[in-house]
Amino acid sequence: MLQNDAVRTLQYDSEIRVAQQSSNTEPRVYDSHVSITSQPRPAPEVPRIPLPITTVTGSRTFIPLAGYDCLADLPSVHIEQTFELNDSLTAVSSENRYVIRSPLGDAIFAASESSTEKNRLVWGAGRPFQMHLLDKTHQEALVFRKKLALGSFCCRPKNLEIWIPPGNVLGRVVQSPTFMKPVFYIEDGNTNDPVFCVEGPSNSGFCCFCLPKESFFRIHSGGDMRASIDHKWVNSKSQYTTNIYFKDSKLTAKERALILGAAFLLEYMYFQTRF
C-alpha cells in the first residue's frame, strides 16, 4: 500500500525539532540603579493544541487532555505499515512508516521511524530507532525508543521505552529470557513495577525467534485476560496487520498506550524481514 500525500505530510512533520541553543553573548550589565520588582521566570511552555472532542457511543462526551487519550474507550486498534517505492528498488530499506487506525478505519496516529541508514543496513530489524507518533493535530503524542538488540539472541533482553512530551517516561516493555515461548513484561515508568505480562505462542522455535507470520499474544495481569495482540494476513488489503484488542473496557488510556508500545516491539522483533 503506497502512502498518500496527506499521510506523507503528516509523518514527515513528526521529526523532533532540535531546540535552538542559547547564544554565548555576555549578559546585559546595568550601570545604573535598578529596582528588581519580580524574580525572573523561565518562559512558559507552549500549550498543546486541544484535540477534537469525541462523542463516545453510549451517551457521554469525552475531552482528550493528552495525545494518547484518544485511545480511551476504543475496543481495538490496527497498525498498518505503509511502503515506499524505493524499498523495492534499493538494498537499504527506508525508515518504516505506520498508520494506527480505529475499528472504523479512522487514522488515530501516524507513526514515523527515525534511524540511521547505517543501522538499517547492518542491523536490520534489530536496529536502534525512535518511533514518533503524531495525533490528528500534527502534534507528537508518543515516542517509542528502542536500543540495539538482535532478536536471535536471548542473552540480552530487548526493551522499548514509551515516552510522552515533553520528556517523561510513561513505561517500558522488557523481554523476559525464556526458551519455551516469548514472554515480555510491561512496566510502569514511575514505579518500574510490572503492569502486564505478554505471552506469545509456544511454537516459536529456537530462542523464541522463529514465530509464524500469523501469531497471537496474550496480555494478562493477575491471571485475567486484559488484551491481545495478533499479527495476521488481511485478504481485503493484501497485507499483514498488527491488531490490538482491548478485552478489558476499564483499561486506562495510559495502559493502552503501553500495550501499543509492546505491539511495536513485537513487530520489529518477529515480523520484519531481517534479524
C-alpha positions as CSV (number, residue, x, y, z in Angstrom):
1,M,0.0,0.0,0.0
2,L,1.5,3.3,-1.0
3,Q,1.4,6.4,1.1
4,N,-0.9,9.2,0.0
5,D,0.2,12.8,0.2
6,A,-1.8,13.6,3.3
7,V,-0.2,10.8,5.4
8,R,3.2,11.5,4.0
9,T,3.0,15.2,5.0
10,L,1.7,14.2,8.5
11,Q,4.5,11.7,9.0
12,Y,7.3,13.9,7.9
13,D,6.2,16.6,10.3
14,S,6.9,14.2,13.2
15,E,10.7,14.6,13.3
16,I,11.9,16.1,16.5
17,R,12.9,19.7,16.2
18,V,16.2,20.5,18.0
19,A,15.7,23.3,20.3
20,Q,17.8,26.4,19.5
21,Q,20.8,26.8,21.7
22,S,21.1,29.9,23.7
23,S,23.6,32.5,22.4
24,N,27.0,32.8,24.0
25,T,26.8,36.6,24.3
26,E,27.6,38.2,27.7
27,P,24.6,39.0,29.9
28,R,23.5,42.6,29.9
29,V,25.1,44.7,32.7
30,Y,23.3,47.7,34.1
31,D,25.5,50.6,35.3
32,S,22.7,52.5,37.0
33,H,20.5,51.8,40.0
34,V,17.9,49.2,39.1
35,S,15.0,48.1,41.4
36,I,14.1,44.4,41.0
37,T,10.3,44.1,41.3
38,S,10.0,40.4,40.4
39,Q,12.1,37.3,40.1
40,P,12.9,36.1,36.6
41,R,10.9,33.1,35.5
42,P,11.5,30.6,32.7
43,A,9.5,31.1,29.5
44,P,6.2,29.3,29.7
45,E,5.8,26.1,27.6
46,V,3.7,26.5,24.5
47,P,0.4,24.8,25.3
48,R,-0.7,21.9,23.2
49,I,-3.4,22.4,20.6
50,P,-6.5,20.8,22.0
51,L,-7.6,17.6,20.5
52,P,-11.1,17.4,19.0
53,I,-13.9,16.4,21.4
54,T,-15.0,12.9,21.0
55,T,-18.6,11.6,21.5
56,V,-18.4,8.0,22.7
57,T,-21.2,5.6,21.8
58,G,-23.3,5.4,24.8
59,S,-24.0,9.0,25.5
60,R,-21.0,10.6,27.1
61,T,-18.7,13.2,25.6
62,F,-15.0,12.7,26.0
63,I,-12.5,15.5,26.1
64,P,-8.9,14.2,25.5
65,L,-6.3,16.0,27.5
66,A,-3.1,14.3,26.2
67,G,-2.2,12.9,22.8
68,Y,-2.7,9.3,23.8
69,D,-6.1,9.9,25.4
70,C,-7.8,9.2,22.1
71,L,-7.1,5.5,22.8
72,A,-9.6,5.6,25.6
73,D,-12.8,3.6,25.1
74,L,-11.6,2.0,21.8
75,P,-12.3,-1.7,21.6
76,S,-9.3,-2.2,19.3
77,V,-6.7,-0.5,17.2
78,H,-5.0,-1.7,14.0
79,I,-1.4,-1.0,12.9
80,E,-0.8,-0.8,9.1
81,Q,2.6,-0.4,7.6
82,T,3.0,1.8,4.6
83,F,5.6,1.1,2.0
84,E,7.9,3.4,-0.1
85,L,8.7,2.6,-3.7
86,N,12.5,2.8,-3.0
87,D,12.2,-0.1,-0.6
88,S,11.9,-2.4,-3.6
89,L,14.5,-0.6,-5.7
90,T,17.4,-0.3,-3.3
91,A,19.3,-2.6,-1.0
92,V,18.8,-0.4,2.1
93,S,15.3,-0.2,3.5
94,S,13.9,3.2,4.3
95,E,12.6,4.2,7.7
96,N,9.3,2.5,8.5
97,R,6.0,4.3,8.4
98,Y,2.8,3.1,10.0
99,V,-0.8,4.3,10.4
100,I,-2.7,3.4,13.6
101,R,-6.4,3.1,12.9
102,S,-9.6,2.7,14.9
103,P,-12.1,-0.1,14.3
104,L,-13.9,2.2,11.9
105,G,-10.8,2.8,9.8
106,D,-10.1,6.4,11.0
107,A,-6.4,7.3,11.4
108,I,-5.6,7.9,15.0
109,F,-1.8,8.3,14.8
110,A,0.8,8.5,12.0
111,A,4.0,6.7,13.1
112,S,7.3,7.6,11.7
113,E,10.6,5.8,12.4
114,S,13.8,7.8,12.9
115,S,17.0,5.8,12.4
116,T,20.3,5.9,10.5
117,E,20.9,4.3,7.1
118,K,24.0,2.5,8.6
119,N,22.0,0.9,11.4
120,R,19.2,-0.2,8.9
121,L,21.8,-1.8,6.6
122,V,23.9,-3.5,9.3
123,W,21.4,-4.5,12.0
124,G,18.2,-4.9,10.1
125,A,15.1,-5.1,12.3
126,G,17.3,-5.3,15.4
127,R,18.4,-1.7,14.8
128,P,18.0,1.1,17.4
129,F,15.4,3.6,16.5
130,Q,12.9,6.2,17.7
131,M,9.2,6.0,16.6
132,H,7.3,9.3,16.7
133,L,3.5,9.1,16.8
134,L,1.6,12.2,15.7
135,D,-2.1,12.7,16.5
136,K,-4.7,14.4,14.4
137,T,-3.5,17.9,15.3
138,H,0.0,17.1,14.0
139,Q,1.5,17.1,17.5
140,E,3.7,14.4,18.9
141,A,1.6,12.2,21.2
142,L,4.1,9.3,22.0
143,V,7.7,8.4,21.3
144,F,9.0,4.8,21.3
145,R,12.7,4.3,21.8
146,K,14.5,1.0,21.2
147,K,18.1,0.3,21.7
148,L,20.2,-2.1,19.6
149,A,19.3,-5.7,20.3
150,L,19.3,-8.6,17.9
151,G,16.2,-10.8,18.1
152,S,18.0,-14.1,17.6
153,F,20.0,-13.7,20.8
154,C,18.3,-14.2,24.2
155,C,21.4,-13.3,26.3
156,R,20.5,-9.6,26.0
157,P,16.9,-8.7,26.9
158,K,15.2,-6.5,24.3
159,N,13.2,-3.5,25.6
160,L,11.4,-0.5,24.3
161,E,10.6,2.7,26.2
162,I,7.4,4.7,25.8
163,W,7.8,8.4,26.3
164,I,5.3,11.3,26.2
165,P,6.1,15.0,25.6
166,P,7.9,17.0,26.9
167,G,10.2,14.1,28.0
168,N,8.5,11.9,30.6
169,V,8.8,8.1,30.6
170,L,5.4,6.5,30.5
171,G,6.6,3.0,30.8
172,R,8.7,0.3,29.2
173,V,8.4,-3.2,27.6
174,V,11.1,-5.6,28.7
175,Q,11.8,-9.1,27.4
176,S,12.0,-12.0,29.9
177,P,14.7,-14.5,28.8
178,T,13.0,-17.8,28.0
179,F,13.4,-20.7,25.6
180,M,9.8,-22.0,25.6
181,K,7.8,-19.1,24.3
182,P,8.2,-15.3,24.1
183,V,7.4,-13.5,27.4
184,F,7.5,-9.8,28.0
185,Y,6.6,-7.5,30.9
186,I,5.1,-4.1,30.6
187,E,6.4,-1.9,33.4
188,D,5.2,1.4,34.8
189,G,7.5,4.3,34.1
190,N,7.2,5.8,37.6
191,T,7.4,2.7,39.9
192,N,9.1,0.2,37.5
193,D,6.5,-2.4,38.7
194,P,5.2,-4.8,36.1
195,V,1.7,-4.0,35.0
196,F,1.1,-6.6,32.4
197,C,2.6,-9.9,31.2
198,V,2.7,-10.6,27.4
199,E,2.9,-14.2,26.4
200,G,3.4,-15.4,22.8
201,P,2.7,-18.8,21.2
202,S,4.7,-21.9,22.1
203,N,5.6,-22.9,18.6
204,S,8.3,-20.2,18.4
205,G,11.3,-22.4,17.6
206,F,14.9,-21.9,18.9
207,C,15.4,-18.9,21.2
208,C,11.8,-17.7,20.8
209,F,12.6,-16.2,17.5
210,C,11.0,-18.2,14.7
211,L,7.4,-17.3,15.0
212,P,4.9,-17.9,12.2
213,K,3.7,-14.8,10.3
214,E,0.3,-15.2,11.9
215,S,0.8,-15.2,15.7
216,F,-1.2,-14.4,18.7
217,F,0.0,-12.8,22.0
218,R,-2.0,-12.8,25.3
219,I,-1.8,-9.8,27.6
220,H,-2.8,-10.5,31.2
221,S,-2.4,-9.4,34.8
222,G,-3.3,-11.3,37.9
223,G,-4.4,-14.2,35.8
224,D,-7.1,-12.1,34.0
225,M,-7.0,-11.6,30.2
226,R,-6.8,-7.8,29.6
227,A,-5.9,-7.5,25.9
228,S,-4.4,-9.4,23.0
229,I,-2.1,-8.7,20.0
230,D,-2.1,-10.6,16.8
231,H,-0.3,-10.4,13.5
232,K,-2.3,-11.8,10.6
233,W,-2.9,-11.5,6.9
234,V,-5.9,-9.4,5.7
235,N,-7.1,-10.5,2.3
236,S,-9.1,-7.4,1.6
237,K,-5.9,-5.2,1.9
238,S,-3.4,-7.8,0.7
239,Q,-1.1,-7.2,3.6
240,Y,-0.2,-8.2,7.2
241,T,-1.5,-6.0,10.0
242,T,-0.9,-6.0,13.7
243,N,-4.1,-5.8,15.7
244,I,-4.6,-4.9,19.4
245,Y,-7.9,-6.0,21.0
246,F,-8.7,-4.5,24.4
247,K,-10.6,-7.2,26.2
248,D,-11.0,-5.1,29.4
249,S,-13.0,-2.0,28.8
250,K,-11.7,-0.5,32.0
251,L,-8.2,-0.1,30.7
252,T,-6.9,3.4,31.1
253,A,-5.5,5.4,28.2
254,K,-2.0,5.1,29.7
255,E,-2.3,1.3,29.9
256,R,-3.5,1.2,26.3
257,A,-0.5,3.3,25.2
258,L,1.8,0.9,26.9
259,I,0.2,-2.0,25.1
260,L,0.6,-0.1,21.8
261,G,4.3,0.2,22.5
262,A,4.5,-3.6,23.1
263,A,2.9,-4.2,19.8
264,F,5.6,-2.2,18.0
265,L,8.4,-4.1,19.8
266,L,6.9,-7.4,18.7
267,E,6.5,-6.0,15.2
268,Y,10.3,-5.4,14.9
269,M,11.4,-8.5,16.8
270,Y,9.3,-11.1,14.9
271,F,7.7,-9.8,11.8
272,Q,10.4,-7.8,10.0
273,T,12.4,-9.5,7.2
274,R,15.9,-9.3,8.6
275,F,17.1,-10.4,12.1
